[in-house]
């Protein structure tokens, strides 16, 4: 199989996934924004379907990063510095215009599908023995992308 054939196979899998996801709500993509005059915030940068370790938009695929829910800033005591940091991240999303409770993905990275099709890897995707595959966890092995997408989409539709 040539790299063009592999790239076409990957695109076909993703196109089928997009069709199957048509009735599933997308989640927000955010980008961090800082300036001298305003507090740090996370601003809207698009939307995508959250499918496990992948974020699939209408025209691209991303590896997931940090997932948070926007929340207005509140003053309270924290038992741990990590809880304070999480609360600040949620407040940054709120300052950026996200509704309270809205899920926001930050720190996502674009996946280079051409690199994967050429036999390399990008993010959690790789071509393994000529089969488009996904690494679903840092410690896990690769799983065929087709099976992974079918399973995850079924879960999103409540079929799992």
Buried (B, 14 or more C-beta within 10 A) or exposed (E): EEBEEBBEBBBEBBEBBBEBBEEEEBBBBBBBBEEEEEEBBBBBBBBBBBBBBBBBBEEBBBBBEBBBBBBEEEEEEEEEEEEEEBBEBBBBBBBBBBEEEBBBBBBBEEBBBBBBBBEEBBBBBBBBEEBBBBBBEEEEEBBBBBEBBBBBBEEBEEEE
